[in-house]
């Protein structure tokens, strides 16, 4: 059995959720202003918006990471990081 048969390699959503757990655990942090647990999910899957009035920027698990400007999918990013 290959290590790539793990659930987080099977779909983009599963990979994103896996990466969110690795990066944030249970406390999502805005990468722009650093505030903890003050964000909400937007209409786009995996995109959050900071609630702080001075910030209000959108972000995802890849924002301000090495994968931010990358054109590879989350599943490929997970494979490369293992």
Secondary structure, 3 states (H helix, E strand, C coil): CCHHHCHHHCCHHHHHHHHHHHHHCCCCECCCCCCECCEEECCCCCCEEECCCCCCCEECCCCCCCCCCCCCCHHHHHHHHC
